[in-house]
Amino acid sequence: MRHFYSFIFFCLLLSAFSPLEAQNKCYEDYLKEGIDFFVKKKYNDAKAKFLLANGCPRRSKDLKEADDYLKKIEKILNPPPQLPPPPIPPAPKVKDTTSIDPSKPVNPVSPTVQENLDSLNLAEKKKQAEATQIKRQKSEDSVWSVVDECRTSYAYKCFKGWYPSSEHLNEAEKYITNFMKQKPPKPETVLIKKKTFDFPTPGGTGKETFRVSISEQYIGIYEVSNTEFCMFLNEMGYRDKDSIPYIHINSGQQGEFCRIRKKGLKYVVEDKYEDFPVIFVTWYGARDYCEWMNTKYNAGYQLPAETLLEYVGQIDMVNGDPLTDVDLIPEVNSKDPRDKVPGLAKCKSFKPNKFKLYHIIGNVAEWCADNWVGDEKSIPTDGKPYKEGNTDKKTIRGGAWNQMIVNCYPANRTAATAKEGYTFVGFRIASKSP
């Protein structure tokens, strides 16, 4: 019997750490705080917490407690008006019923009584409106205090959407303008000179090669990190104008997880993961990050074309032959247990290649600017991205920590869904100037 109770305790312990609870941690924290205020009859504070709970992303459809409490609070704070019944005027004395004109009302309300009724209704409506405004102001002030504590452009934009006529609107707009003027650290890049080379490069599966030329341009020496992408989220928010997510927060696969979390109205990076490559980022998130960087620096930031990534990721040659898998294993973060890092590695963990680029193959595969095309001969020979075909599928290059070394060769190409985020895919930037 003792073993039976131990087993029951163990099952309960496992259920306490279920993935669903991890996904809804933000939601449940605000829900719990809101319920506490509700029980204490602090309805305005409770309403602010429930609104914040509903603002948490990827909330399960079954979690409707915050909505239910908001409805209850609305009924408590804004009950239907209880107007006193109007006075009934005395019925006129009728002496001769045969002389009554059927076209006229039997009991007409005198002008004086009607004026009193109108005045009473107007005063009651005014009183109710003032009471509603006071309650709304208290709720608005509670939310503003939370927003002002976050101090992110995203939080102030949310407040503007929730309270478009707020007295704090000018202050919120001022903060947003100031945040837009702030600049993140400028990416470290290296110059890649104009070059014509045989495509695909050695080590790939293609049998026929053709000449490809790339223009002079710059490329980031390492992948975009969690810290860098988090700055973008705190200014631009979680989704683009078409409601496509920039990153799939709370996602995890094969032992690796998105390390960016939403804390209230602010995005933060988990401790010790600030310098790791951002993963579970969508192609749209990578593209819009580059466009956001162009608002900070006039450098022509963009996602690299797949021909550029193949050229800068080419394997060193020895006596006319590329390095073997055995030679590459210590230099590339792959699935092979003989490399020095199990799983995802920090940016700059492995030795850079001859172009001074870190992890150009291995660690994370990288989003390209190109739409996916199966026939390599359709890839532009001028080094520009392929823009024809299906825009829902994009090309990724470079292999990753969860792939064998043979799949990390630069000539290997893979199609990926642009709206999805993956545990093994990140990105780096290219630019026209340093």
C-alpha positions as CSV (number, residue, x, y, z in Angstrom):
1,M,0.0,0.0,0.0
2,R,2.9,2.4,0.7
3,H,4.2,1.9,-2.8
4,F,0.8,2.6,-4.2
5,Y,0.6,6.0,-2.5
6,S,4.2,6.8,-3.6
7,F,3.2,6.1,-7.2
8,I,0.1,8.4,-6.9
9,F,2.4,11.1,-5.5
10,F,4.8,10.7,-8.3
11,C,2.0,11.0,-10.9
12,L,0.8,14.2,-9.3
13,L,4.3,15.6,-9.3
14,L,4.7,15.0,-13.0
15,S,1.4,16.6,-13.8
16,A,2.5,19.7,-11.9
17,F,5.2,20.3,-14.6
18,S,3.1,19.5,-17.7
19,P,4.0,21.4,-21.0
20,L,0.6,22.9,-21.0
21,E,1.2,24.7,-17.6
22,A,4.6,25.8,-18.9
23,Q,2.9,27.3,-21.9
24,N,0.3,29.1,-19.9
25,K,2.5,30.2,-17.0
26,C,2.2,33.9,-17.8
27,Y,-1.6,33.6,-18.2
28,E,-2.1,31.7,-14.9
29,D,0.1,34.1,-12.9
30,Y,-2.1,37.1,-13.9
31,L,-5.2,35.0,-13.4
32,K,-4.3,34.0,-9.9
33,E,-3.5,37.7,-9.0
34,G,-6.8,38.8,-10.5
35,I,-8.8,36.2,-8.5
36,D,-7.1,37.4,-5.3
37,F,-8.2,40.9,-6.0
38,F,-11.7,39.7,-7.0
39,V,-12.1,37.9,-3.7
40,K,-11.0,41.0,-1.8
41,K,-13.6,43.0,-3.8
42,K,-10.9,45.1,-5.4
43,Y,-12.6,44.9,-8.8
44,N,-10.6,47.5,-10.7
45,D,-7.3,45.9,-9.8
46,A,-8.7,42.5,-10.7
47,K,-9.9,43.8,-14.1
48,A,-6.4,45.0,-14.9
49,K,-4.9,41.6,-14.1
50,F,-7.4,39.7,-16.2
51,L,-6.8,42.1,-19.1
52,L,-3.1,41.3,-18.9
53,A,-3.8,37.6,-18.7
54,N,-5.8,37.8,-21.9
55,G,-2.8,39.6,-23.5
56,C,-0.5,36.6,-23.0
57,P,0.3,34.7,-26.3
58,R,-0.5,31.1,-27.3
59,R,-3.2,30.9,-24.7
60,S,-5.2,27.6,-24.8
61,K,-8.8,27.9,-26.0
62,D,-10.0,26.1,-22.9
63,L,-8.6,28.7,-20.5
64,K,-11.6,31.1,-20.3
65,E,-11.5,31.9,-16.6
66,A,-10.3,35.5,-17.2
67,D,-13.1,36.2,-19.7
68,D,-15.7,34.8,-17.2
69,Y,-14.3,37.0,-14.3
70,L,-14.3,40.1,-16.6
71,K,-18.0,39.5,-17.3
72,K,-18.7,39.2,-13.6
73,I,-16.7,42.4,-12.9
74,E,-18.5,44.3,-15.6
75,K,-21.9,43.3,-14.1
76,I,-20.7,44.4,-10.6
77,L,-19.1,47.7,-11.7
78,N,-21.8,48.6,-14.2
79,P,-25.2,47.4,-12.9
80,P,-28.2,48.3,-14.9
81,P,-29.6,51.6,-13.7
82,Q,-32.4,51.3,-11.2
83,L,-34.6,54.4,-11.7
84,P,-37.4,55.2,-9.3
85,P,-40.8,54.6,-10.7
86,P,-42.3,57.9,-12.0
87,P,-45.1,59.4,-10.0
88,I,-48.6,58.5,-11.2
89,P,-50.7,61.7,-11.8
90,P,-54.2,61.6,-10.3
91,A,-56.9,60.5,-12.7
92,P,-59.2,63.4,-13.7
93,K,-62.7,63.3,-12.5
94,V,-65.1,62.4,-15.3
95,K,-68.6,63.5,-14.8
96,D,-70.1,62.5,-18.1
97,T,-68.5,59.6,-19.9
98,T,-70.7,60.2,-22.9
99,S,-68.9,63.5,-23.6
100,I,-65.4,61.9,-23.7
101,D,-63.6,62.5,-27.1
102,P,-62.1,59.1,-28.0
103,S,-59.4,60.8,-30.1
104,K,-57.8,62.4,-26.9
105,P,-56.0,60.5,-24.1
106,V,-58.0,59.7,-21.1
107,N,-55.2,60.5,-18.6
108,P,-52.9,63.0,-20.2
109,V,-49.6,63.8,-18.3
110,S,-49.4,67.4,-17.4
111,P,-46.4,69.4,-18.8
112,T,-45.2,70.1,-15.3
113,V,-45.1,66.4,-14.4
114,Q,-43.4,65.5,-17.7
115,E,-40.7,68.1,-17.1
116,N,-40.0,66.6,-13.7
117,L,-39.7,63.2,-15.1
118,D,-37.3,64.3,-17.8
119,S,-35.2,66.2,-15.2
120,L,-35.1,63.1,-13.0
121,N,-34.0,60.8,-15.9
122,L,-31.3,63.2,-17.0
123,A,-29.9,63.6,-13.5
124,E,-29.8,59.8,-13.0
125,K,-28.1,59.2,-16.3
126,K,-25.5,61.9,-15.5
127,K,-24.8,60.3,-12.2
128,Q,-24.4,56.8,-13.7
129,A,-22.1,58.2,-16.4
130,E,-19.9,59.9,-13.8
131,A,-19.7,56.7,-11.7
132,T,-18.8,54.7,-14.8
133,Q,-16.1,57.2,-15.8
134,I,-14.6,57.0,-12.3
135,K,-14.5,53.2,-12.4
136,R,-13.0,53.2,-15.9
137,Q,-10.3,55.7,-14.8
138,K,-9.3,53.5,-11.9
139,S,-8.9,50.5,-14.2
140,E,-7.0,52.5,-16.7
141,D,-4.6,53.9,-14.1
142,S,-3.9,50.3,-12.8
143,V,-3.0,49.1,-16.3
144,W,-0.9,52.3,-17.0
145,S,1.1,51.6,-13.8
146,V,2.0,48.1,-15.1
147,V,2.8,49.5,-18.6
148,D,5.0,52.2,-17.2
149,E,6.9,49.7,-15.1
150,C,7.7,47.6,-18.3
151,R,9.1,50.6,-20.1
152,T,9.0,49.0,-23.6
153,S,7.7,50.4,-26.8
154,Y,5.5,47.3,-27.3
155,A,3.8,47.9,-23.9
156,Y,3.0,51.5,-24.7
157,K,1.6,50.5,-28.1
158,C,-0.7,48.0,-26.3
159,F,-1.9,50.7,-24.0
160,K,-2.7,53.0,-26.9
161,G,-4.8,50.3,-28.5
162,W,-6.7,49.5,-25.2
163,Y,-7.3,53.2,-24.2
164,P,-7.4,55.3,-27.4
165,S,-8.8,58.3,-25.5
166,S,-6.7,58.1,-22.3
167,E,-5.2,61.1,-20.6
168,H,-1.9,59.1,-20.7
169,L,-1.9,59.0,-24.5
170,N,0.6,61.8,-25.1
171,E,3.0,60.4,-22.5
172,A,2.8,56.9,-24.1
173,E,3.4,58.5,-27.6
174,K,6.5,60.3,-26.2
175,Y,7.9,57.1,-24.8
176,I,7.3,55.3,-28.2
177,T,9.1,58.0,-30.1
178,N,12.1,58.0,-27.7
179,F,12.4,54.2,-28.0
180,M,12.4,54.4,-31.8
181,K,15.4,56.7,-31.6
182,Q,17.4,54.2,-29.5
183,K,19.8,52.1,-31.4
184,P,20.8,48.5,-30.7
185,P,24.5,47.5,-31.0
186,K,25.7,47.5,-34.6
187,P,26.3,44.0,-36.0
188,E,29.8,42.8,-36.5
189,T,30.3,42.1,-40.2
190,V,33.1,41.1,-42.7
191,L,33.5,42.1,-46.3
192,I,32.9,39.5,-48.9
193,K,34.5,40.6,-52.2
194,K,32.9,40.1,-55.6
195,K,33.5,36.6,-56.8
196,T,32.5,34.1,-59.5
197,F,32.6,30.4,-58.5
198,D,31.4,27.0,-59.5
199,F,27.9,26.2,-58.1
200,P,27.2,23.9,-56.3
201,T,30.5,23.8,-54.3
202,P,32.3,20.5,-53.5
203,G,30.7,18.3,-50.9
204,G,27.1,18.6,-52.2
205,T,24.9,16.2,-54.1
206,G,24.7,18.1,-57.3
207,K,26.6,16.4,-60.3
208,E,26.5,19.4,-62.7
209,T,28.0,22.7,-61.8
210,F,27.5,26.2,-63.3
211,R,29.0,29.6,-62.8
212,V,27.5,32.0,-60.2
213,S,28.7,35.5,-59.5
214,I,28.1,37.3,-56.2
215,S,28.5,41.1,-55.7
216,E,30.6,42.7,-53.0
217,Q,28.7,42.8,-49.7
218,Y,29.0,42.3,-46.0
219,I,27.8,39.5,-43.8
220,G,27.4,39.1,-40.0
221,I,30.2,37.1,-38.4
222,Y,27.8,35.1,-36.2
223,E,24.1,34.3,-35.9
224,V,21.6,36.9,-34.5
225,S,21.4,36.2,-30.7
226,N,18.5,36.0,-28.3
227,T,19.4,39.4,-26.8
228,E,19.5,41.1,-30.2
229,F,16.1,39.7,-31.3
230,C,14.5,40.5,-27.9
231,M,15.3,44.2,-28.4
232,F,13.4,44.0,-31.7
233,L,10.4,42.3,-30.0
234,N,10.2,44.9,-27.3
235,E,9.9,47.7,-29.9
236,M,7.9,46.0,-32.6
237,G,5.8,43.4,-30.7
238,Y,5.2,39.7,-31.3
239,R,3.4,39.7,-34.7
240,D,3.6,41.6,-38.1
241,K,0.7,43.6,-39.7
242,D,-0.8,40.3,-41.0
243,S,-0.8,38.7,-37.6
244,I,2.1,36.3,-38.5
245,P,4.2,35.6,-35.5
246,Y,7.8,36.7,-35.5
247,I,8.8,33.9,-33.2
248,H,7.1,30.8,-31.6
249,I,7.6,31.5,-27.9
250,N,7.1,28.6,-25.4
251,S,8.1,26.2,-28.1
252,G,10.5,23.3,-27.6
253,Q,11.7,20.3,-29.5
254,Q,14.5,17.7,-29.1
255,G,15.6,19.1,-25.8
256,E,16.0,22.7,-27.0
257,F,13.6,25.5,-26.3
258,C,12.9,29.1,-27.3
259,R,14.7,31.0,-24.6
260,I,12.8,34.3,-25.1
261,R,9.8,34.7,-22.7
262,K,7.0,37.2,-22.4
263,K,6.8,38.6,-18.9
264,G,3.7,40.7,-18.7
265,L,4.1,43.3,-21.6
266,K,7.9,42.8,-21.8
267,Y,10.0,40.2,-23.6
268,V,13.0,38.9,-21.7
269,V,15.7,36.3,-22.3
270,E,16.3,33.4,-19.9
271,D,19.4,33.8,-17.7
272,K,22.5,32.3,-19.3
273,Y,21.0,32.2,-22.8
274,E,21.6,35.8,-23.8
275,D,24.4,34.9,-26.2
276,F,22.8,31.9,-27.8
277,P,21.4,32.1,-31.4
278,V,17.7,32.8,-31.5
279,I,15.7,29.8,-32.6
280,F,12.0,29.1,-33.3
281,V,12.2,32.4,-35.3
282,T,10.0,32.5,-38.4
283,W,11.2,33.7,-41.8
284,Y,9.0,36.7,-41.4
285,G,10.6,37.5,-38.1
286,A,14.1,37.3,-39.6
287,R,13.1,39.5,-42.6
288,D,11.4,42.1,-40.4
289,Y,14.3,42.2,-38.0
290,C,16.6,43.2,-40.9
291,E,14.1,45.9,-41.9
292,W,13.9,47.1,-38.3
293,M,17.7,47.4,-38.3
294,N,17.6,49.5,-41.4
295,T,15.5,52.1,-39.4
296,K,18.5,52.3,-36.9
297,Y,21.4,52.2,-39.4
298,N,21.3,53.0,-43.1
299,A,23.3,49.9,-44.0
300,G,20.9,48.0,-46.4
301,Y,20.4,45.0,-44.0
302,Q,18.7,42.0,-45.5
303,L,18.7,38.2,-45.3
304,P,21.5,36.6,-47.4
305,A,20.9,34.9,-50.7
306,E,21.5,31.1,-50.6
307,T,24.3,31.5,-53.2
308,L,26.2,33.8,-50.7
309,L,25.8,31.4,-47.8
310,E,27.1,28.5,-50.0
311,Y,30.1,30.5,-51.1
312,V,31.2,31.7,-47.6
313,G,30.4,28.2,-46.1
314,Q,32.5,26.2,-48.6
315,I,34.7,23.6,-47.1
316,D,38.5,24.1,-47.1
317,M,40.3,22.0,-49.7
318,V,43.4,19.8,-49.2
319,N,45.2,18.6,-52.3
320,G,42.2,19.4,-54.4
321,D,39.7,17.5,-52.2
322,P,37.4,18.9,-49.5
323,L,38.1,18.1,-45.9
324,T,36.6,14.8,-44.8
325,D,33.9,14.3,-42.2
326,V,36.5,13.2,-39.7
327,D,38.4,16.5,-40.2
328,L,35.2,18.6,-39.9
329,I,33.7,17.0,-36.8
330,P,35.9,19.0,-34.2
331,E,35.2,22.2,-36.1
332,V,31.4,22.0,-36.6
333,N,28.6,21.8,-34.1
334,S,26.7,18.8,-35.4
335,K,24.9,15.7,-34.1
336,D,28.1,13.8,-33.9
337,P,28.9,13.0,-30.3
338,R,32.6,13.7,-31.0
339,D,32.2,17.4,-31.3
340,K,32.7,19.5,-28.1
341,V,29.2,20.8,-27.5
342,P,26.1,18.6,-27.1
343,G,23.0,20.5,-28.4
344,L,22.9,24.2,-29.3
345,A,26.0,26.2,-28.7
346,K,26.6,29.9,-27.9
347,C,27.5,32.3,-30.7
348,K,31.3,32.2,-31.4
349,S,31.7,28.8,-29.6
350,F,33.6,27.1,-32.5
351,K,36.6,28.3,-34.5
352,P,35.7,30.7,-37.4
353,N,36.3,29.6,-41.0
354,K,38.6,31.3,-43.5
355,F,36.2,34.1,-44.0
356,K,36.2,34.8,-40.2
357,L,32.6,33.6,-39.9
358,Y,31.4,31.5,-36.9
359,H,29.0,28.6,-37.4
360,I,28.4,29.3,-41.1
361,I,27.8,25.5,-41.1
362,G,26.5,23.7,-38.1
363,N,24.9,24.9,-34.8
364,V,21.8,26.4,-36.5
365,A,20.7,26.2,-40.1
366,E,19.9,29.7,-41.5
367,W,17.0,31.3,-43.3
368,C,17.8,32.6,-46.7
369,A,16.1,35.4,-48.6
370,D,15.2,32.9,-51.4
371,N,11.9,31.2,-52.1
372,W,12.4,27.5,-52.3
373,V,13.0,25.9,-55.8
374,G,13.9,22.2,-56.2
375,D,15.9,22.6,-59.4
376,E,19.2,24.2,-58.6
377,K,19.5,25.4,-62.2
378,S,16.7,27.9,-61.5
379,I,18.8,29.7,-58.9
380,P,19.8,33.1,-60.2
381,T,23.5,33.2,-61.5
382,D,23.9,36.9,-60.5
383,G,23.9,36.1,-56.7
384,K,20.4,37.6,-56.1
385,P,17.7,35.6,-54.2
386,Y,15.2,33.5,-56.1
387,K,11.8,35.3,-55.8
388,E,9.6,33.2,-58.1
389,G,7.4,30.2,-57.2
390,N,5.8,29.4,-53.8
391,T,6.4,32.2,-51.3
392,D,5.2,30.0,-48.4
393,K,8.4,27.9,-48.6
394,K,11.8,29.3,-48.0
395,T,15.3,27.9,-48.3
396,I,17.5,27.2,-45.3
397,R,21.2,26.4,-45.5
398,G,24.1,25.3,-43.3
399,G,23.0,22.3,-41.2
400,A,22.5,22.3,-37.5
401,W,23.3,20.8,-34.1
402,N,20.8,18.0,-34.5
403,Q,22.0,16.9,-38.0
404,M,24.9,14.6,-38.9
405,I,28.0,16.2,-40.3
406,V,27.2,15.1,-43.9
407,N,24.1,17.2,-43.8
408,C,26.0,20.3,-42.7
409,Y,27.9,20.7,-46.0
410,P,27.1,24.2,-47.5
411,A,25.8,22.7,-50.8
412,N,23.0,20.9,-49.0
413,R,19.7,22.8,-49.2
414,T,16.4,22.3,-47.4
415,A,12.9,23.8,-47.8
416,A,11.1,25.2,-44.7
417,T,7.7,26.8,-44.1
418,A,8.1,30.5,-43.7
419,K,5.5,30.9,-40.9
420,E,7.0,28.1,-38.8
421,G,9.8,28.2,-36.2
422,Y,12.2,25.4,-35.8
423,T,14.5,24.2,-33.0
424,F,17.4,24.1,-35.4
425,V,16.9,27.2,-37.5
426,G,18.2,30.8,-36.9
427,F,19.5,33.5,-39.2
428,R,22.3,36.0,-39.8
429,I,22.2,39.3,-41.6
430,A,23.9,40.5,-44.8
431,S,24.3,44.2,-45.7
432,K,25.5,46.6,-48.4
433,S,27.8,48.5,-46.0
434,P,29.5,47.7,-42.7
